[in-house]
């Protein structure tokens, strides 16, 4: 699995092209997530991601959003 760093502009350009099996994962705290989020993003705080690794493997691409 490759890791690629994207700029915000690159993400905005590709956001509408996300596939049905792509995920935007927001790793901020729930309080931050509730203040504003990317539409359809899933929130799993960074300290809990490892516990969800198997579920995340089901996606073709996972785009991680943090601060």
C-alpha positions in Angstrom: 0.0 0.0 0.0 1.5 3.3 -1.0 1.4 6.4 1.0 1.0 9.7 -0.8 1.0 13.2 0.6 -1.6 15.5 -1.2 -2.0 19.2 -1.0 -5.4 20.6 -0.2 -5.8 21.8 -3.8 -5.0 18.3 -5.1 -7.6 16.8 -2.7 -10.2 19.4 -3.7 -9.6 18.6 -7.4 -10.1 14.9 -6.8 -12.8 14.9 -4.1 -15.7 14.6 -6.6 -13.9 11.7 -8.2 -13.7 9.5 -5.1 -14.9 6.0 -5.8 -17.7 4.1 -3.9 -15.0 2.2 -2.1 -12.8 5.2 -1.2 -12.9 6.7 2.3 -12.0 10.0 3.8 -10.9 9.3 7.3 -10.8 12.2 9.8 -8.4 11.4 12.6 -9.2 14.4 14.7 -10.8 14.3 18.2 -14.6 14.0 18.1 -15.0 17.6 19.3 -13.0 18.9 16.4 -14.9 16.7 14.0 -18.3 18.0 15.2 -17.1 21.6 14.6 -16.7 21.0 10.9 -16.0 18.0 8.7 -15.6 16.9 5.1 -18.9 15.5 3.8 -19.2 11.7 4.3 -15.9 11.5 6.2 -15.6 8.8 8.9 -14.2 10.0 12.3 -11.8 7.7 14.1 -9.5 9.5 16.5 -5.8 8.9 15.7 -5.3 7.0 18.9 -8.0 4.5 17.9 -7.1 3.9 14.3 -5.0 0.7 15.0 -8.1 -0.9 16.5 -10.0 -0.3 13.2 -7.2 -1.5 10.9 -9.1 -4.6 9.6 -12.2 -2.5 8.8 -10.1 0.1 6.9 -8.4 -2.6 4.8 -11.7 -3.1 3.0 -11.4 0.3 1.3 -9.5 0.8 -2.0 -8.1 4.1 -0.9 -8.2 5.8 2.5 -7.5 9.6 2.5 -6.5 10.7 6.0 -7.5 14.2 7.2 -6.0 15.8 10.3 -5.3 19.3 11.4 
